[in-house]
């Protein structure tokens, strides 16, 4: 154990523990509301954060994505200070080592989560290099579908960053899969976040405007489309009726050209959905 993290029980690689903040947090857990990021050192040097017992402070760091050459990681390695508050150090599976922190964040996790063999190898490598009773935090990778697997593999702390990003991209995430929110007529999940919001309109006020172009293409034609229709009929049937010289103005339905014109009046969201499909 460290001053602020302790493992209470194990089941295979999975652990049950405690992050000892002023209000202790049982792990495994989401820590979005319990983290204070000290910032990156790529742009400029930073002072050592003041730190608080109420929060897990991520010490100033340099994050490396998966695949970064080891010589580059060594050249920009960070010397983490000793602090007397709950702290986290950012490492990769290649540079994992004891820096005196309570928790370690793998910055290269987004590059191997989702790739079974690589995930196994990198987690094992990190666990063998880190002190056994420190917390392991994977940021920006958890979804409802993979969270249980991450915990089973020995990850202690997760966050909802990836799930929020996917949600902002228009996806609805469940433990089984993810679907386009615009394609749903009812929310299939009954978790606390979705309970009481049973339709797409409850979470997306603009959902009723997301109508496929084909359903609006047959609405009443505009003045421009009627004029186009008239001109098209003149070309097809002749500019005047026989013997009378009067212009034929018969309309026998909207032409394909006017359908395209009226279809352009659909919302940009509807056009996007049509293109995606």
C-alpha positions as CSV (number, residue, x, y, z in Angstrom):
1,X,0.0,0.0,0.0
2,X,0.9,3.7,-0.4
3,X,-0.1,6.6,1.8
4,X,-3.3,7.1,-0.2
5,X,-4.0,3.8,-2.0
6,X,-4.5,0.3,-0.6
7,X,-5.6,-3.0,-2.1
8,X,-8.1,-4.8,0.1
9,X,-8.7,-7.9,-1.9
10,X,-7.8,-9.7,-5.2
11,X,-9.6,-12.0,-7.6
12,X,-7.1,-13.1,-10.3
13,X,-5.8,-9.8,-11.8
14,X,-8.8,-7.8,-10.5
15,X,-8.5,-5.9,-7.2
16,X,-10.8,-4.2,-4.8
17,X,-9.2,-1.3,-3.1
18,X,-9.5,2.2,-1.7
19,X,-8.2,5.6,-2.9
20,X,-7.8,7.4,0.4
21,X,-9.0,10.9,-0.3
22,X,-10.6,13.0,2.4
23,X,-13.8,11.2,1.3
24,X,-12.4,7.7,0.5
25,X,-13.3,6.2,-2.9
26,X,-13.7,2.4,-3.2
27,X,-12.1,1.0,-6.3
28,X,-12.5,0.0,-9.0
29,X,-14.2,3.3,-9.8
30,X,-14.8,6.2,-12.1
31,X,-12.7,9.2,-11.0
32,X,-13.8,12.0,-13.3
33,X,-14.9,14.2,-10.4
34,X,-12.0,13.3,-8.2
35,X,-9.0,14.3,-10.4
36,X,-7.0,17.6,-10.6
37,X,-4.7,17.7,-13.6
38,X,-1.4,19.5,-13.0
39,X,-1.0,19.9,-16.8
40,X,1.6,19.0,-19.5
41,X,5.2,20.0,-19.7
42,X,5.5,20.1,-23.5
43,X,4.8,23.9,-23.9
44,X,6.4,25.2,-20.7
45,X,7.6,24.2,-17.2
46,X,5.1,24.1,-14.5
47,X,5.2,24.6,-10.7
48,X,4.5,21.6,-8.5
49,X,0.8,21.7,-7.8
50,X,-0.4,22.6,-4.3
51,X,-2.4,19.5,-4.1
52,X,-5.4,18.6,-1.9
53,X,-6.5,15.7,0.2
54,X,-9.9,15.8,-1.5
55,X,-8.5,15.1,-5.0
56,X,-6.1,12.9,-6.9
57,X,-3.5,15.3,-8.3
58,X,-1.9,14.4,-11.7
59,X,1.6,15.7,-11.4
60,X,3.0,17.8,-14.3
61,X,3.9,15.3,-17.1
62,X,4.7,14.5,-20.7
63,X,2.3,12.1,-22.3
64,X,3.5,9.8,-25.1
65,X,1.1,8.0,-27.4
66,X,1.4,4.3,-28.2
67,X,4.3,3.6,-30.6
68,X,6.5,6.4,-29.5
69,X,10.2,5.4,-29.9
70,X,11.8,4.6,-26.6
71,X,14.7,6.9,-27.2
72,X,12.2,9.8,-27.5
73,X,10.5,8.8,-24.2
74,X,13.9,8.6,-22.5
75,X,15.0,12.0,-23.8
76,X,11.8,13.7,-22.5
77,X,11.4,11.7,-19.3
78,X,10.0,13.6,-16.3
79,X,11.5,13.5,-12.8
80,X,8.4,13.4,-10.5
81,X,8.6,15.2,-7.2
82,X,7.8,13.7,-3.8
83,X,4.6,15.2,-2.5
84,X,2.5,14.6,0.6
85,X,-1.0,14.5,-1.1
86,X,-2.7,11.9,-3.3
87,X,-0.8,11.9,-6.5
88,X,-0.7,10.3,-9.9
89,X,2.3,10.0,-12.3
90,X,1.9,9.6,-16.1
91,X,3.9,6.8,-17.7
92,X,3.7,4.4,-20.6
93,X,3.9,0.6,-20.5
94,X,7.6,1.0,-21.7
95,X,8.6,3.6,-19.1
96,X,6.6,2.3,-16.1
97,X,8.6,2.5,-12.9
98,X,8.4,3.4,-9.3
99,X,8.1,7.2,-9.1
100,X,6.7,7.3,-5.5
101,X,3.2,8.1,-6.7
102,X,0.0,6.5,-5.4
103,X,-1.5,6.0,-8.9
104,X,0.0,5.5,-12.4
105,X,-1.7,6.6,-15.6
106,X,-0.8,4.8,-18.8
107,X,-0.8,7.5,-21.5
108,X,-0.4,4.9,-24.3
109,X,-3.6,3.0,-23.3
110,X,-5.8,4.4,-26.1
111,X,-3.4,2.7,-28.6
112,X,-3.7,-0.8,-27.3
113,X,-7.2,-1.1,-25.7
114,X,-9.4,-3.0,-28.1
115,X,-6.4,-5.0,-29.4
116,X,-6.6,-8.2,-27.3
117,X,-3.0,-9.5,-27.5
118,X,-1.4,-6.0,-27.3
119,X,-3.7,-5.1,-24.3
120,X,-2.6,-8.3,-22.5
121,X,1.1,-7.7,-23.1
122,X,1.1,-4.0,-22.2
123,X,-0.9,-4.4,-19.0
124,X,1.3,-7.3,-17.9
125,X,4.4,-5.2,-18.7
126,X,3.1,-2.2,-16.7
127,X,2.0,-4.3,-13.7
128,X,5.4,-6.0,-13.5
129,X,7.3,-2.7,-13.5
130,X,5.0,-0.8,-11.1
131,X,4.8,-1.3,-7.4
132,X,2.2,-4.0,-6.7
133,X,0.0,-1.9,-4.3
134,X,-0.3,1.2,-6.4
135,X,-3.4,2.1,-8.4
136,X,-3.6,1.7,-12.2
137,X,-5.6,4.3,-14.1
138,X,-6.5,4.1,-17.8
139,X,-7.9,7.4,-19.0
140,X,-9.9,7.9,-22.2
141,X,-10.6,4.3,-23.0
142,X,-13.6,3.1,-20.9
143,X,-17.0,2.5,-22.4
144,X,-20.0,0.6,-21.0
145,X,-19.0,-2.3,-23.2
146,X,-15.3,-2.7,-22.1
147,X,-15.3,-1.4,-18.5
148,X,-15.8,-4.8,-16.9
149,X,-13.0,-6.3,-19.0
150,X,-10.6,-3.5,-18.0
151,X,-11.4,-4.0,-14.3
152,X,-11.0,-7.8,-14.7
153,X,-7.6,-7.2,-16.2
154,X,-6.5,-5.2,-13.1
155,X,-7.3,-1.6,-13.9
156,X,-8.4,0.3,-10.7
157,X,-9.5,3.6,-12.0
158,X,-11.4,4.7,-15.2
159,X,-13.1,7.8,-16.5
160,X,-16.0,8.6,-18.8
161,X,-14.0,10.7,-21.3
162,X,-14.3,8.4,-24.2
163,X,-18.0,7.7,-23.6
164,X,-18.7,11.4,-23.5
165,X,-16.8,11.9,-26.8
166,X,-18.7,9.2,-28.5
167,X,-21.9,10.6,-27.2
168,X,-21.1,14.0,-28.6
169,X,-20.4,12.3,-31.9
170,X,-24.0,11.1,-31.9
171,X,-23.6,7.5,-30.6
172,X,-25.7,5.9,-27.9
173,X,-23.5,3.4,-25.9
174,X,-24.7,0.2,-24.1
175,X,-23.0,-2.8,-22.6
176,X,-23.6,-4.7,-25.9
177,X,-22.8,-2.2,-28.6
178,X,-23.1,1.4,-29.7
179,X,-25.8,2.8,-32.1
180,X,-26.5,6.1,-33.8
181,X,-28.8,8.0,-31.5
182,X,-30.7,9.4,-34.5
183,X,-31.6,5.8,-35.5
184,X,-33.4,5.1,-32.2
185,X,-37.0,5.7,-31.4
186,X,-36.7,4.6,-27.8
187,X,-33.7,4.4,-25.4
188,X,-33.1,0.7,-24.7
189,X,-31.2,1.2,-21.4
190,X,-32.8,1.5,-18.0
191,X,-29.7,2.8,-16.1
192,X,-30.0,5.8,-13.7
193,X,-28.7,8.1,-16.5
194,X,-31.4,7.0,-18.9
195,X,-34.3,6.2,-16.6
196,X,-37.1,8.7,-17.2
197,X,-35.7,9.6,-20.6
198,X,-37.4,6.9,-22.6
199,X,-37.5,8.5,-26.0
200,X,-34.8,10.1,-28.2
201,X,-36.7,13.4,-28.0
202,X,-36.2,13.4,-24.2
203,X,-32.4,13.7,-24.7
204,X,-32.4,15.4,-28.1
205,X,-34.9,18.2,-28.5
206,X,-34.1,18.5,-32.3
207,X,-34.8,14.8,-32.9
208,X,-38.2,15.5,-34.5
209,X,-36.5,17.5,-37.3
210,X,-34.3,14.5,-38.3
211,X,-36.5,13.3,-41.1
212,X,-35.1,11.3,-44.0
213,X,-35.2,13.3,-47.3
214,X,-37.5,10.8,-48.9
215,X,-40.3,11.7,-46.5
216,X,-40.2,15.4,-47.3
217,X,-39.6,15.1,-51.0
218,X,-43.3,14.7,-51.8
219,X,-44.5,17.8,-50.0
220,X,-46.3,20.6,-51.9
221,X,-43.9,21.9,-54.6
222,X,-42.5,25.4,-54.3
223,X,-43.0,28.2,-56.9
224,X,-39.6,27.5,-58.3
225,X,-40.3,23.8,-58.6
226,X,-43.6,24.5,-60.4
227,X,-41.9,26.7,-62.9
228,X,-39.3,24.0,-63.5
229,X,-42.1,21.5,-64.0
230,X,-43.9,23.8,-66.5
231,X,-40.7,24.2,-68.5
232,X,-40.0,20.5,-68.5
233,X,-43.5,19.8,-69.8
234,X,-43.0,22.3,-72.6
235,X,-39.9,20.5,-73.8
236,X,-41.6,17.1,-73.6
237,X,-45.0,17.8,-75.1
238,X,-44.3,20.8,-77.4
239,X,-44.6,24.5,-76.8
240,X,-48.2,24.8,-77.9
241,X,-51.3,22.6,-78.3
242,X,-52.4,21.7,-81.9
243,X,-54.6,24.3,-83.6
244,X,-54.9,26.7,-80.6
245,X,-51.4,28.0,-80.1
246,X,-52.1,28.1,-76.4
247,X,-49.3,27.0,-74.1
248,X,-49.9,23.6,-72.5
249,X,-49.9,24.1,-68.7
250,X,-51.0,20.7,-67.7
251,X,-49.2,19.3,-64.7
252,X,-49.2,15.5,-64.3
253,X,-47.2,15.4,-61.0
254,X,-43.8,16.6,-59.8
255,X,-40.9,15.7,-62.1
256,X,-37.7,14.2,-60.8
257,X,-36.0,17.6,-61.2
258,X,-38.5,19.2,-58.8
259,X,-38.1,16.3,-56.4
260,X,-34.5,17.2,-56.2
261,X,-35.3,20.8,-55.6
262,X,-37.9,20.1,-52.9
263,X,-35.5,17.5,-51.4
264,X,-33.0,20.3,-50.9
265,X,-35.3,21.9,-48.4
266,X,-34.7,19.1,-45.9
267,X,-32.6,19.7,-42.8
268,X,-28.8,19.4,-42.9
269,X,-29.1,16.6,-40.4
270,X,-31.5,14.6,-42.6
271,X,-29.0,15.0,-45.5
272,X,-26.2,13.8,-43.3
273,X,-28.1,10.7,-42.3
274,X,-28.9,10.0,-45.9
275,X,-25.3,10.3,-46.9
276,X,-24.2,8.0,-44.0
277,X,-26.5,5.3,-45.1
